[in-house]
Amino acid sequence: MRRLFALILSLLTLWAVVITVGSDSVASAMAALRTRSSLPTVLLRWELGDYTSRDALSAVTALAIGQSPLLMASRTAVLQLWSTPESSDGNTEQPQEETPSKETPAAPTPETTVADNGITAQTIAPVSPAGYDVINGVYVKNTSIYTLDAAALAGSPYQVTLPEEAPQVLIVHTHGSEAYTMPPGQEYTPSGTCRTADTNYSVVRVGDEIATVLSSYGLSVVHDRSLYDDPEYDGAYTRSLDSIASYVEKYPSITYILDVHRDAIEDADGHQYKLVSTEDPSAAQVSLVIGTSGSGQSHDLWQENLKFALSVQQTITAEHPTLMRPVYVRNSRYNQHFTTGSLLVEVGAAGNSLDEALNGARLFAAGLAETITKK
């Protein structure tokens, strides 16, 4: 009697599926079987063991279902469907929860498909020490009134003292309207030659990128996006000086101050050049400038700032040999007398595109962060 009852149930299940689906395709059957309250579903789930122990079918039932390729082929798929939770939109994939990484962020990779702006590219990479001081493998162009003691600088490296308090980094732009040469179709509204008040296209945008990378390393950054050279260029350093002083007073934890600019390289006829890394041609070269004195003023921290620049440059060139231009030491003070971690950073030149500058900025910022955090 039990076997007869099982046979009758199997035949009823086959008949119900055929009537419900009206097709001999497995896909159509599965769609119908997803309606768990239907008669064929209830019968088939009972017969497959879904309501009990999911044991193998009885011999009589297996013999009956074996006569239907549709039921036999679908048995495994049916059980898998029922074991998967349903979602309201019919998608059976379950979202995967992402676990935040506690590892050091991977070095950014430059974009390799930046649009060409038509400007001739060159790479500044000294191959001879003539005209330079070479300190721990870093080329330094010294045009200041001071003589560098290369041995003393090499023997007394910069000591990293990252404060636990926040913020630790301040980014400013004394010449925030400095901009780049955009490819066709990406032009901005100019306020002068390669200058704009639109901070989405100027070095302020580059500062945004640097801040993002530094933050990814766990550093706390204040980014001052003010324009101190627009609408009036003269007096920009005085205005940015007042701002830096107020930030340092408000946040005594600020240890690293970056004044982010871009350079301008042109030939005798006024044609602009772009500066790119040899190994990363889509990345603009970066240069660090150290100020010693200016307007009759000097400060005692410039050698520590220079040690910091040398340390950053060593970190970066180990991975990107030509990303960094020589370090420049000049007579202007550049508002670097507040901390021993002050740098003037020139990202690319007027001939570079913004994308090239952003790529160079990412690589520079990663090396800077690794130097500061010693990771």
RODO-2510 file (C-alpha; in nm, 4 decimals, decimal comma):
residues 375
     n   res          X          Y          Z
     1     m     0,0000     0,0000     0,0000
     2     r     0,2831     0,2414     0,0876
     3     r     0,4584     0,1770    -0,2420
     4     l     0,1305     0,2158    -0,4325
     5     f     0,0687     0,5488    -0,2572
     6     a     0,4193     0,6679    -0,3466
     7     l     0,3652     0,5691    -0,7118
     8     i     0,0352     0,7596    -0,7249
     9     l     0,2002     1,0690    -0,5738
    10     s     0,4835     1,0518    -0,8274
    11     l     0,2415     1,0312    -1,1197
    12     l     0,0340     1,3192    -0,9783
    13     t     0,3536     1,5267    -0,9445
    14     l     0,4533     1,4611    -1,3046
    15     w     0,1040     1,5472    -1,4250
    16     a     0,0911     1,8685    -1,2163
    17     v     0,4283     1,9912    -1,3411
    18     v     0,3354     1,9333    -1,7033
    19     i    -0,0003     2,1081    -1,6590
    20     t     0,1516     2,3993    -1,4660
    21     v     0,4493     2,4587    -1,6946
    22     g     0,2980     2,3677    -2,0251
    23     s     0,6466     2,3078    -2,1565
    24     d     0,9071     2,0357    -2,1522
    25     s     1,1970     2,2722    -2,0700
    26     v     1,3805     2,2379    -1,7388
    27     a     1,4110     2,6176    -1,7097
    28     s     1,0357     2,6628    -1,7317
    29     a     0,9798     2,3902    -1,4767
    30     m     1,2226     2,5493    -1,2365
    31     a     1,0449     2,8851    -1,2692
    32     a     0,7164     2,7212    -1,1820
    33     l     0,8660     2,5262    -0,8958
    34     r     0,9945     2,8488    -0,7345
    35     t     0,6307     2,9108    -0,6330
    36     r     0,6566     2,7029    -0,3223
    37     s     0,2875     2,6904    -0,2409
    38     s     0,1758     2,5351    -0,5713
    39     l     0,0416     2,1813    -0,5852
    40     p     0,3241     2,0366    -0,7998
    41     t     0,5790     2,2003    -0,5728
    42     v     0,4300     2,0557    -0,2575
    43     l     0,4089     1,7100    -0,4115
    44     l     0,7581     1,7178    -0,5557
    45     r     0,9134     1,8601    -0,2367
    46     w     0,7436     1,5857    -0,0324
    47     e     0,8605     1,3185    -0,2716
    48     l     1,2173     1,4558    -0,2862
    49     g     1,2354     1,4500     0,0915
    50     d     1,2411     1,8277     0,1372
    51     y     0,9723     1,8156     0,4050
    52     t     1,1395     1,5305     0,5884
    53     s     1,4999     1,4158     0,5889
    54     r     1,6102     1,4675     0,2240
    55     d     1,6898     1,0956     0,2086
    56     a     1,7141     0,9157    -0,1231
    57     l     1,3945     0,8336    -0,3026
    58     s     1,2291     0,4975    -0,2552
    59     a     1,2826     0,2379    -0,5217
    60     v     0,9247     0,2619    -0,6533
    61     t     0,9344     0,6426    -0,6596
    62     a     1,2741     0,6497    -0,8293
    63     l     1,1425     0,4021    -1,0887
    64     a     0,8406     0,6223    -1,1576
    65     i     1,0316     0,9487    -1,1759
    66     g     1,2979     0,7796    -1,3863
    67     q     1,0402     0,7571    -1,6628
    68     s     1,0374     1,1395    -1,6809
    69     p     1,3676     1,2968    -1,7936
    70     l     1,2299     1,6342    -1,6826
    71     l     1,1856     1,5280    -1,3193
    72     m     1,5033     1,3217    -1,3013
    73     a     1,7222     1,5963    -1,4505
    74     s     1,5704     1,8589    -1,2263
    75     r     1,5947     1,6785    -0,8930
    76     t     1,9316     1,8249    -0,7886
    77     a     1,8492     2,1700    -0,9209
    78     v     1,5203     2,1756    -0,7316
    79     l     1,6854     2,0929    -0,4012
    80     q     1,9545     2,3583    -0,4624
    81     l     1,6896     2,6191    -0,5363
    82     w     1,5075     2,5484    -0,2106
    83     s     1,8314     2,5627    -0,0111
    84     t     1,9013     2,9177    -0,1413
    85     p     1,7212     3,2090     0,0331
    86     e     1,4972     3,4107    -0,1935
    87     s     1,5246     3,7855    -0,2302
    88     s     1,2495     4,0275    -0,3159
    89     d     1,3898     4,0935    -0,6635
    90     g     1,4388     3,7278    -0,7515
    91     n     1,8186     3,7500    -0,7284
    92     t     1,9508     3,4465    -0,5413
    93     e     2,3061     3,5785    -0,5003
    94     q     2,3880     3,6765    -0,1452
    95     p     2,5857     3,9989    -0,0870
    96     q     2,9378     3,9518     0,0445
    97     e     3,0377     4,1637     0,3395
    98     e     3,3648     4,3449     0,2811
    99     t     3,6187     4,3405     0,5610
   100     p     3,8194     4,6644     0,5852
   101     s     4,1855     4,5988     0,5167
   102     k     4,4301     4,6810     0,7917
   103     e     4,7275     4,6460     0,5590
   104     t     4,9268     4,9297     0,4122
   105     p     4,7513     5,0588     0,0965
   106     a     4,9071     4,9417    -0,2280
   107     a     5,0974     5,2057    -0,4212
   108     p     4,8661     5,3802    -0,6710
   109     t     4,8986     5,2797    -1,0341
   110     p     4,9029     5,5665    -1,2872
   111     e     4,6304     5,5795    -1,5484
   112     t     4,7778     5,4647    -1,8786
   113     t     4,5087     5,6056    -2,1076
   114     v     4,5268     5,9776    -2,0323
   115     a     4,4264     6,1957    -2,3245
   116     d     4,7111     6,3566    -2,5178
   117     n     4,7170     6,7354    -2,4924
   118     g     4,9681     6,7672    -2,7768
   119     i     5,2512     6,9129    -2,5658
   120     t     5,6074     6,7859    -2,6114
   121     a     5,7231     6,5731    -2,3182
   122     q     6,0624     6,5612    -2,1511
   123     t     6,2105     6,4054    -1,8394
   124     i     6,4528     6,5857    -1,6111
   125     a     6,6853     6,3169    -1,4759
   126     p     7,0511     6,4093    -1,4071
   127     v     7,3115     6,1531    -1,5098
   128     s     7,6134     6,3440    -1,3817
   129     p     7,6818     6,5080    -1,0427
   130     a     7,8200     6,8142    -1,2178
   131     g     7,6336     7,1179    -1,0871
   132     y     7,4594     6,9189    -0,8123
   133     d     7,5152     6,8068    -0,4582
   134     v     7,4473     6,4336    -0,4322
   135     i     7,3276     6,3327    -0,0856
   136     n     7,2382     5,9698    -0,0207
   137     g     7,1838     5,9234    -0,3911
   138     v     6,9542     6,2257    -0,4232
   139     y     7,0491     6,5076    -0,6608
   140     v     7,0173     6,8526    -0,5022
   141     k     7,0342     7,1780    -0,7005
   142     n     7,1491     7,4451    -0,4567
   143     t     7,1047     7,8072    -0,5669
   144     s     7,0866     7,9502    -0,2134
   145     i     7,3477     8,1577    -0,0345
   146     y     7,4360     7,8575     0,1816
   147     t     7,6851     7,5789     0,1189
   148     l     7,5486     7,2337     0,1806
   149     d     7,7438     6,9965     0,4017
   150     a     7,6605     6,6774     0,2150
   151     a     7,8393     6,4507     0,4628
   152     a     7,6588     6,6009     0,7633
   153     l     7,3198     6,5842     0,5891
   154     a     7,3795     6,2247     0,4835
   155     g     7,4963     6,1216     0,8278
   156     s     7,2045     6,2796     1,0137
   157     p     6,8846     6,1670     0,8425
   158     y     6,5435     6,3132     0,9103
   159     q     6,3831     6,1783     1,2248
   160     v     6,0149     6,0986     1,1816
   161     t     5,8043     6,2169     1,4738
   162     l     5,4440     6,1570     1,3705
   163     p     5,2149     6,2937     1,6428
   164     e     4,9256     6,0859     1,7674
   165     e     4,7008     6,3911     1,7792
   166     a     4,5133     6,5081     1,4703
   167     p     4,5429     6,6718     1,2276
   168     q     4,9032     6,6041     1,1300
   169     v     4,9174     6,7411     0,7722
   170     l     4,8210     7,0784     0,6268
   171     i     4,7930     7,1310     0,2501
   172     v     4,7781     7,4868     0,1162
   173     h     4,8137     7,6511    -0,2248
   174     t     4,9836     7,9908    -0,2292
   175     h     4,9273     7,9962    -0,6056
   176     g     4,6046     7,7987    -0,6152
   177     s     4,4980     7,9261    -0,9586
   178     e     4,7921     7,7534    -1,1286
   179     a     4,6501     7,5108    -1,3833
   180     y     4,7522     7,2839    -1,6686
   181     t     4,7140     7,2396    -2,0445
   182     m     4,3982     7,0408    -2,1054
   183     p     4,3339     6,8060    -2,3995
   184     p     4,0712     6,9151    -2,6552
   185     g     3,7235     6,8950    -2,5083
   186     q     3,8417     6,9325    -2,1469
   187     e     3,9054     7,3053    -2,1431
   188     y     3,8377     7,5277    -1,8425
   189     t     3,7572     7,8963    -1,8078
   190     p     4,0976     8,0669    -1,7803
   191     s     4,1858     8,3561    -1,5524
   192     g     4,5275     8,3901    -1,7169
   193     t     4,7793     8,1760    -1,9046
   194     c     4,7407     7,8255    -1,7613
   195     r     4,5492     7,9683    -1,4678
   196     t     4,1901     7,9346    -1,3549
   197     a     3,9729     8,0206    -1,0573
   198     d     3,7938     7,6877    -1,1074
   199     t     3,9478     7,4674    -0,8388
   200     n     3,8300     7,1535    -1,0219
   201     y     4,1052     7,2157    -1,2786
   202     s     4,3827     7,3870    -1,0827
   203     v     4,6480     7,2648    -0,8416
   204     v     4,3770     7,2690    -0,5740
   205     r     4,2360     6,9590    -0,7435
   206     v     4,5833     6,8047    -0,7197
   207     g     4,5812     6,8842    -0,3478
   208     d     4,2529     6,6947    -0,3190
   209     e     4,4213     6,3873    -0,4639
   210     i     4,7189     6,4123    -0,2304
   211     a     4,4866     6,4484     0,0682
   212     t     4,2903     6,1391    -0,0371
   213     v     4,6017     5,9222    -0,0592
   214     l     4,7442     6,0477     0,2696
   215     s     4,4116     5,9805     0,4390
   216     s     4,4137     5,6236     0,3087
   217     y     4,7334     5,5724     0,5116
   218     g     4,5592     5,6855     0,8264
   219     l     4,6964     6,0406     0,8271
   220     s     4,4701     6,3286     0,9289
   221     v     4,4777     6,6086     0,6714
   222     v     4,3492     6,9647     0,6597
   223     h     4,3237     7,0900     0,3026
   224     d     4,2946     7,4660     0,2624
   225     r     4,1381     7,5141    -0,0834
   226     s     4,1504     7,8955    -0,0733
   227     l     4,2952     8,0963    -0,3627
   228     y     4,5578     8,3403    -0,2411
   229     d     4,6691     8,4520    -0,5882
   230     d     4,3290     8,5295    -0,7386
   231     p     4,2121     8,7884    -0,8164
   232     e     4,5430     8,9494    -0,7135
   233     y     4,8737     8,7668    -0,7616
   234     d     5,1076     8,9989    -0,5709
   235     g     5,1120     8,9372    -0,1974
   236     a     5,0004     8,5743    -0,2261
   237     y     5,2745     8,4466     0,0060
   238     t     5,1821     8,7026     0,2696
   239     r     4,8184     8,5971     0,2561
   240     s     4,8998     8,2248     0,2705
   241     l     5,1433     8,2970     0,5566
   242     d     4,8614     8,4410     0,7653
   243     s     4,6485     8,1368     0,6913
   244     i     4,9235     7,8881     0,7822
   245     a     4,9884     8,0730     1,1071
   246     s     4,6222     8,0527     1,2025
   247     y     4,6044     7,6802     1,1236
   248     v     4,9168     7,6038     1,3278
   249     e     4,7794     7,8053     1,6188
   250     k     4,4462     7,6265     1,5994
   251     y     4,5983     7,2812     1,5456
   252     p     4,9363     7,2530     1,7243
   253     s     4,9572     6,8896     1,6086
   254     i     5,0258     6,9968     1,2488
   255     t     5,3748     6,8706     1,1688
   256     y     5,3800     6,8500     0,7897
   257     i     5,2924     7,1477     0,5704
   258     l     5,2705     7,1076     0,1926
   259     d     5,2395     7,4110    -0,0324
   260     v     5,1341     7,2517    -0,3624
   261     h     5,2152     7,4282    -0,6915
   262     r     5,3021     7,3400    -1,0480
   263     d     5,6092     7,4541    -1,2432
   264     a     5,6351     7,6112    -1,5888
   265     i     5,8972     7,4958    -1,8408
   266     e     5,9187     7,6609    -2,1822
   267     d     6,1668     7,7167    -2,4621
   268     a     6,3006     8,0473    -2,5926
   269     d     5,9933     8,0897    -2,8103
   270     g     5,7548     8,0439    -2,5204
   271     h     5,6453     7,6899    -2,6087
   272     q     5,5485     7,4866    -2,3031
   273     y     5,6928     7,1454    -2,2186
   274     k     5,5375     6,8745    -2,0081
   275     l     5,7472     6,6832    -1,7550
   276     v     5,6804     6,3102    -1,7281
   277     s     5,8342     6,0100    -1,5592
   278     t     6,0193     5,7711    -1,7900
   279     e     5,8835     5,4552    -1,6299
   280     d     5,5343     5,6042    -1,5851
   281     p     5,4844     5,8296    -1,8899
   282     s     5,1296     5,9137    -1,7836
   283     a     5,2582     6,0592    -1,4544
   284     a     5,3911     6,4126    -1,4271
   285     q     5,7262     6,4594    -1,2572
   286     v     5,7307     6,6155    -0,9118
   287     s     5,9902     6,8421    -0,7538
   288     l     6,0485     6,9457    -0,3932
   289     v     6,1669     7,2977    -0,3167
   290     i     6,3318     7,3998     0,0108
   291     g     6,3459     7,7654     0,1088
   292     t     6,6254     7,9066     0,3228
   293     s     6,5698     8,2801     0,3346
   294     g     6,3853     8,5616     0,1646
   295     s     6,3123     8,9340     0,1950
   296     g     6,5993     8,9684     0,4402
   297     q     6,4621     8,6845     0,6554
   298     s     6,6069     8,3418     0,7159
   299     h     6,5054     8,0558     0,9407
   300     d     6,6834     7,7799     1,1284
   301     l     6,4645     7,4902     1,0191
   302     w     6,5556     7,4701     0,6523
   303     q     6,8184     7,1992     0,6943
   304     e     6,5674     6,9774     0,8756
   305     n     6,3184     7,0457     0,5987
   306     l     6,5889     6,9470     0,3501
   307     k     6,6522     6,6218     0,5377
   308     f     6,2798     6,5528     0,5201
   309     a     6,2780     6,6166     0,1445
   310     l     6,5771     6,3856     0,0961
   311     s     6,4065     6,1100     0,2945
   312     v     6,0839     6,1396     0,0932
   313     q     6,2752     6,1414    -0,2330
   314     q     6,4708     5,8291    -0,1378
   315     t     6,1487     5,6425    -0,0612
   316     i     5,9872     5,7371    -0,3909
   317     t     6,2830     5,6846    -0,6234
   318     a     6,3304     5,3317    -0,4929
   319     e     6,0023     5,2474    -0,6649
   320     h     5,9818     5,5190    -0,9334
   321     p     6,3374     5,6236    -1,0297
   322     t     6,2444     5,9244    -1,2464
   323     l     5,9225     6,0462    -1,0885
   324     m     6,1118     6,3026    -0,8813
   325     r     6,3168     6,5867    -1,0238
   326     p     6,6209     6,7075    -0,8273
   327     v     6,5489     6,8735    -0,4931
   328     y     6,5879     7,2520    -0,5237
   329     v     6,7290     7,4695    -0,2439
   330     r     6,6574     7,8391    -0,2960
   331     n     6,6846     8,1712    -0,1167
   332     s     6,3130     8,2378    -0,0768
   333     r     6,1678     8,1299     0,2578
   334     y     5,8354     7,9989     0,1156
   335     n     5,6669     8,0109     0,4598
   336     q     5,8607     7,6994     0,5648
   337     h     5,9676     7,8310     0,9038
   338     f     5,6766     7,6801     1,1012
   339     t     5,7745     7,3122     1,1107
   340     t     6,0587     7,0738     1,0245
   341     g     5,8246     6,8931     0,7824
   342     s     5,7526     7,1779     0,5418
   343     l     5,7806     7,1302     0,1655
   344     l     5,6945     7,3278    -0,1442
   345     v     5,5733     7,0636    -0,3892
   346     e     5,5606     7,1299    -0,7635
   347     v     5,3484     6,8702    -0,9423
   348     g     5,4203     6,8745    -1,3128
   349     a     5,4402     7,1877    -1,5231
   350     a     5,2008     7,4116    -1,7113
   351     g     5,2465     7,1886    -2,0172
   352     n     5,1183     6,8780    -1,8396
   353     s     4,7535     6,7787    -1,8434
   354     l     4,5565     6,7630    -1,5213
   355     d     4,5327     6,3831    -1,5474
   356     e     4,9112     6,3548    -1,5686
   357     a     4,9441     6,5803    -1,2651
   358     l     4,6924     6,3701    -1,0706
   359     n     4,8815     6,0509    -1,1544
   360     g     5,2106     6,2005    -1,0398
   361     a     5,0451     6,3372    -0,7261
   362     r     4,9126     5,9934    -0,6275
   363     l     5,2549     5,8327    -0,6554
   364     f     5,4204     6,1184    -0,4683
   365     a     5,1612     6,1099    -0,1898
   366     a     5,2034     5,7356    -0,1415
   367     g     5,5794     5,7770    -0,1027
   368     l     5,5302     6,0708     0,1313
   369     a     5,2891     5,8715     0,3475
   370     e     5,5240     5,5726     0,3597
   371     t     5,8056     5,8020     0,4721
   372     i     5,5949     5,9668     0,7418
   373     t     5,4447     5,6445     0,8747
   374     k     5,7588     5,4354     0,8158
   375     k     5,5505     5,1634     0,6425
***
